[in-house]
Amino acid sequence: MKLFRYFTGPDDASFCERVTAALNAGWELYGNPTLTYSEEKKRVICGQALVKEVEGDYTPDIDLAKQ
């Protein structure tokens, strides 16, 4: 089965660290990153989709963060 996650967060080192940790856990980038500006928070917000192929069938109780 293919799992999907979408990371969002401020354009800072912590966002890059979260994506890097997921890549090192076997996730792969899916598509291009996105950027938008939050007028309310006065900062750039990043987004990145990731996918991972794993054994088994999908159930809603799967914790994607632990895959």
N, CA, C and O atoms as a GROMACS GRO file, in nm:
protein
  268
    1MET      N    1   0.085  -0.116   0.000
    1MET     CA    2   0.000   0.000   0.000
    1MET      C    3   0.089   0.123   0.000
    1MET      O    4   0.202   0.119   0.050
    2LYS      N    5   0.038   0.230  -0.055
    2LYS     CA    6   0.112   0.356  -0.057
    2LYS      C    7   0.052   0.450   0.046
    2LYS      O    8  -0.069   0.474   0.046
    3LEU      N    9   0.138   0.504   0.133
    3LEU     CA   10   0.096   0.600   0.234
    3LEU      C   11   0.130   0.741   0.187
    3LEU      O   12   0.223   0.760   0.109
    4PHE      N   13   0.054   0.839   0.233
    4PHE     CA   14   0.072   0.978   0.194
    4PHE      C   15   0.073   1.066   0.317
    4PHE      O   16  -0.009   1.049   0.408
    5ARG      N   17   0.166   1.160   0.320
    5ARG     CA   18   0.170   1.262   0.427
    5ARG      C   19   0.196   1.397   0.361
    5ARG      O   20   0.259   1.405   0.256
    6TYR      N   21   0.147   1.501   0.424
    6TYR     CA   22   0.173   1.637   0.377
    6TYR      C   23   0.222   1.718   0.495
    6TYR      O   24   0.148   1.744   0.590
    7PHE      N   25   0.348   1.759   0.488
    7PHE     CA   26   0.408   1.837   0.595
    7PHE      C   27   0.387   1.985   0.567
    7PHE      O   28   0.400   2.029   0.452
    8THR      N   29   0.354   2.062   0.669
    8THR     CA   30   0.348   2.207   0.658
    8THR      C   31   0.419   2.268   0.778
    8THR      O   32   0.430   2.206   0.884
    9GLY      N   33   0.466   2.388   0.761
    9GLY     CA   34   0.528   2.457   0.871
    9GLY      C   35   0.601   2.580   0.824
    9GLY      O   36   0.613   2.604   0.704
   10PRO      N   37   0.649   2.660   0.918
   10PRO     CA   38   0.724   2.780   0.881
   10PRO      C   39   0.850   2.745   0.804
   10PRO      O   40   0.908   2.638   0.824
   11ASP      N   41   0.892   2.834   0.717
   11ASP     CA   42   1.012   2.813   0.638
   11ASP      C   43   1.134   2.835   0.728
   11ASP      O   44   1.195   2.942   0.729
   12ASP      N   45   1.168   2.729   0.802
   12ASP     CA   46   1.282   2.736   0.893
   12ASP      C   47   1.350   2.600   0.903
   12ASP      O   48   1.307   2.504   0.839
   13ALA      N   49   1.453   2.593   0.983
   13ALA     CA   50   1.530   2.469   0.996
   13ALA      C   51   1.445   2.354   1.049
   13ALA      O   52   1.468   2.240   1.010
   14SER      N   53   1.350   2.381   1.136
   14SER     CA   54   1.270   2.272   1.193
   14SER      C   55   1.186   2.203   1.085
   14SER      O   56   1.167   2.082   1.090
   15PHE      N   57   1.136   2.280   0.989
   15PHE     CA   58   1.060   2.218   0.879
   15PHE      C   59   1.152   2.126   0.799
   15PHE      O   60   1.116   2.012   0.770
   16CYS      N   61   1.270   2.176   0.764
   16CYS     CA   62   1.366   2.095   0.690
   16CYS      C   63   1.407   1.970   0.767
   16CYS      O   64   1.424   1.863   0.708
   17GLU      N   65   1.423   1.982   0.898
   17GLU     CA   66   1.460   1.868   0.981
   17GLU      C   67   1.349   1.762   0.982
   17GLU      O   68   1.379   1.643   0.978
   18ARG      N   69   1.223   1.804   0.987
   18ARG     CA   70   1.111   1.709   0.985
   18ARG      C   71   1.106   1.634   0.852
   18ARG      O   72   1.086   1.512   0.850
   19VAL      N   73   1.124   1.706   0.742
   19VAL     CA   74   1.123   1.641   0.610
   19VAL      C   75   1.244   1.549   0.598
   19VAL      O   76   1.231   1.437   0.547
   20THR      N   77   1.360   1.592   0.643
   20THR     CA   78   1.481   1.510   0.637
   20THR      C   79   1.464   1.382   0.718
   20THR      O   80   1.504   1.275   0.673
   21ALA      N   81   1.406   1.391   0.836
   21ALA     CA   82   1.382   1.272   0.919
   21ALA      C   83   1.289   1.175   0.847
   21ALA      O   84   1.311   1.054   0.850
   22ALA      N   85   1.186   1.226   0.782
   22ALA     CA   86   1.093   1.140   0.708
   22ALA      C   87   1.165   1.073   0.591
   22ALA      O   88   1.143   0.955   0.566
   23LEU      N   89   1.248   1.147   0.519
   23LEU     CA   90   1.324   1.088   0.408
   23LEU      C   91   1.415   0.976   0.458
   23LEU      O   92   1.428   0.873   0.392
   24ASN      N   93   1.478   0.997   0.572
   24ASN     CA   94   1.565   0.895   0.629
   24ASN      C   95   1.489   0.776   0.686
   24ASN      O   96   1.549   0.672   0.713
   25ALA      N   97   1.357   0.791   0.704
   25ALA     CA   98   1.272   0.681   0.750
   25ALA      C   99   1.205   0.610   0.632
   25ALA      O  100   1.116   0.528   0.651
   26GLY      N  101   1.249   0.641   0.510
   26GLY     CA  102   1.200   0.570   0.393
   26GLY      C  103   1.092   0.641   0.312
   26GLY      O  104   1.049   0.589   0.209
   27TRP      N  105   1.048   0.758   0.355
   27TRP     CA  106   0.951   0.836   0.279
   27TRP      C  107   1.021   0.898   0.159
   27TRP      O  108   1.142   0.920   0.162
   28GLU      N  109   0.944   0.925   0.052
   28GLU     CA  110   0.998   0.987  -0.068
   28GLU      C  111   0.920   1.114  -0.099
   28GLU      O  112   0.799   1.122  -0.075
   29LEU      N  113   0.990   1.214  -0.152
   29LEU     CA  114   0.924   1.337  -0.191
   29LEU      C  115   0.821   1.306  -0.300
   29LEU      O  116   0.845   1.222  -0.387
   30TYR      N  117   0.708   1.374  -0.294
   30TYR     CA  118   0.604   1.358  -0.394
   30TYR      C  119   0.565   1.497  -0.444
   30TYR      O  120   0.501   1.574  -0.372
   31GLY      N  121   0.603   1.528  -0.565
   31GLY     CA  122   0.572   1.659  -0.621
   31GLY      C  123   0.666   1.766  -0.569
   31GLY      O  124   0.760   1.740  -0.494
   32ASN      N  125   0.636   1.886  -0.610
   32ASN     CA  126   0.718   2.001  -0.573
   32ASN      C  127   0.674   2.057  -0.438
   32ASN      O  128   0.558   2.043  -0.399
   33PRO      N  129   0.767   2.121  -0.367
   33PRO     CA  130   0.727   2.189  -0.243
   33PRO      C  131   0.639   2.309  -0.275
   33PRO      O  132   0.641   2.361  -0.387
   34THR      N  133   0.564   2.353  -0.176
   34THR     CA  134   0.479   2.471  -0.192
   34THR      C  135   0.521   2.575  -0.091
   34THR      O  136   0.572   2.543   0.017
   35LEU      N  137   0.499   2.699  -0.126
   35LEU     CA  138   0.527   2.811  -0.036
   35LEU      C  139   0.411   2.908  -0.042
   35LEU      O  140   0.356   2.934  -0.150
   36THR      N  141   0.374   2.962   0.071
   36THR     CA  142   0.274   3.068   0.076
   36THR      C  143   0.314   3.163   0.188
   36THR      O  144   0.395   3.129   0.274
   37TYR      N  145   0.258   3.278   0.186
   37TYR     CA  146   0.288   3.376   0.289
   37TYR      C  147   0.167   3.394   0.379
   37TYR      O  148   0.057   3.420   0.330
   38SER      N  149   0.188   3.382   0.509
   38SER     CA  150   0.082   3.404   0.607
   38SER      C  151   0.088   3.549   0.651
   38SER      O  152   0.178   3.589   0.725
   39GLU      N  153  -0.008   3.627   0.605
   39GLU     CA  154  -0.015   3.768   0.645
   39GLU      C  155  -0.036   3.779   0.795
   39GLU      O  156   0.019   3.868   0.861
   40GLU      N  157  -0.118   3.688   0.849
   40GLU     CA  158  -0.147   3.690   0.992
   40GLU      C  159  -0.022   3.667   1.076
   40GLU      O  160   0.003   3.736   1.175
   41LYS      N  161   0.059   3.567   1.035
   41LYS     CA  162   0.179   3.532   1.111
   41LYS      C  163   0.304   3.603   1.061
   41LYS      O  164   0.410   3.594   1.123
   42LYS      N  165   0.292   3.672   0.950
   42LYS     CA  166   0.405   3.747   0.891
   42LYS      C  167   0.525   3.658   0.863
   42LYS      O  168   0.638   3.694   0.895
   43ARG      N  169   0.497   3.541   0.802
   43ARG     CA  170   0.607   3.451   0.766
   43ARG      C  171   0.566   3.360   0.652
   43ARG      O  172   0.448   3.343   0.621
   44VAL      N  173   0.667   3.300   0.589
   44VAL     CA  174   0.647   3.206   0.480
   44VAL      C  175   0.616   3.069   0.539
   44VAL      O  176   0.680   3.025   0.635
   45ILE      N  177   0.516   3.001   0.481
   45ILE     CA  178   0.478   2.866   0.523
   45ILE      C  179   0.511   2.770   0.409
   45ILE      O  180   0.474   2.795   0.294
   46CYS      N  181   0.581   2.662   0.441
   46CYS     CA  182   0.620   2.560   0.344
   46CYS      C  183   0.525   2.441   0.350
   46CYS      O  184   0.461   2.416   0.452
   47GLY      N  185   0.518   2.369   0.240
   47GLY     CA  186   0.444   2.243   0.237
   47GLY      C  187   0.519   2.145   0.149
   47GLY      O  188   0.578   2.184   0.048
   48GLN      N  189   0.517   2.017   0.187
   48GLN     CA  190   0.581   1.914   0.106
   48GLN      C  191   0.507   1.782   0.125
   48GLN      O  192   0.487   1.735   0.237
   49ALA      N  193   0.466   1.724   0.013
   49ALA     CA  194   0.401   1.593   0.016
   49ALA      C  195   0.508   1.484   0.012
   49ALA      O  196   0.610   1.498  -0.055
   50LEU      N  197   0.482   1.375   0.085
   50LEU     CA  198   0.571   1.260   0.087
   50LEU      C  199   0.487   1.133   0.075
   50LEU      O  200   0.373   1.129   0.121
   51VAL      N  201   0.545   1.029   0.015
   51VAL     CA  202   0.478   0.900   0.003
   51VAL      C  203   0.574   0.790   0.046
   51VAL      O  204   0.695   0.806   0.044
   52LYS      N  205   0.514   0.676   0.084
   52LYS     CA  206   0.595   0.561   0.125
   52LYS      C  207   0.517   0.435   0.093
   52LYS      O  208   0.397   0.426   0.122
   53GLU      N  209   0.585   0.338   0.035
   53GLU     CA  210   0.525   0.210   0.003
   53GLU      C  211   0.552   0.114   0.120
   53GLU      O  212   0.667   0.096   0.159
   54VAL      N  213   0.446   0.053   0.176
   54VAL     CA  214   0.460  -0.041   0.287
   54VAL      C  215   0.371  -0.163   0.263
   54VAL      O  216   0.282  -0.160   0.178
   55GLU      N  217   0.395  -0.267   0.338
   55GLU     CA  218   0.313  -0.388   0.330
   55GLU      C  219   0.180  -0.367   0.400
   55GLU      O  220   0.168  -0.280   0.487
   56GLY      N  221   0.081  -0.444   0.362
   56GLY     CA  222  -0.047  -0.444   0.433
   56GLY      C  223  -0.152  -0.360   0.365
   56GLY      O  224  -0.132  -0.305   0.257
   57ASP      N  225  -0.264  -0.350   0.432
   57ASP     CA  226  -0.379  -0.274   0.384
   57ASP      C  227  -0.401  -0.154   0.473
   57ASP      O  228  -0.374  -0.157   0.593
   58TYR      N  229  -0.451  -0.049   0.414
   58TYR     CA  230  -0.475   0.074   0.488
   58TYR      C  231  -0.594   0.060   0.582
   58TYR      O  232  -0.698   0.006   0.546
   59THR      N  233  -0.577   0.111   0.704
   59THR     CA  234  -0.687   0.127   0.799
   59THR      C  235  -0.670   0.265   0.862
   59THR      O  236  -0.557   0.311   0.879
   60PRO      N  237  -0.780   0.332   0.896
   60PRO     CA  238  -0.770   0.467   0.950
   60PRO      C  239  -0.690   0.480   1.080
   60PRO      O  240  -0.650   0.591   1.116
   61ASP      N  241  -0.667   0.370   1.150
   61ASP     CA  242  -0.594   0.379   1.276
   61ASP      C  243  -0.442   0.375   1.259
   61ASP      O  244  -0.369   0.378   1.358
   62ILE      N  245  -0.392   0.369   1.136
   62ILE     CA  246  -0.248   0.371   1.111
   62ILE      C  247  -0.192   0.508   1.150
   62ILE      O  248  -0.243   0.611   1.106
   63ASP      N  249  -0.088   0.509   1.231
   63ASP     CA  250  -0.022   0.634   1.270
   63ASP      C  251   0.088   0.661   1.167
   63ASP      O  252   0.196   0.602   1.174
   64LEU      N  253   0.060   0.749   1.073
   64LEU     CA  254   0.154   0.776   0.965
   64LEU      C  255   0.288   0.828   1.016
   64LEU      O  256   0.391   0.806   0.953
   65ALA      N  257   0.287   0.897   1.127
   65ALA     CA  258   0.411   0.951   1.184
   65ALA      C  259   0.504   0.840   1.232
   65ALA      O  260   0.624   0.862   1.248
   66LYS      N  261   0.450   0.722   1.254
   66LYS     CA  262   0.533   0.610   1.304
   66LYS      C  263   0.569   0.511   1.192
   66LYS      O  264   0.626   0.406   1.219
   67GLN      N  265   0.536   0.544   1.072
   67GLN     CA  266   0.566   0.454   0.959
   67GLN      C  267   0.703   0.478   0.903
   67GLN      O  268   0.743   0.411   0.808
   0.00000   0.00000   0.00000
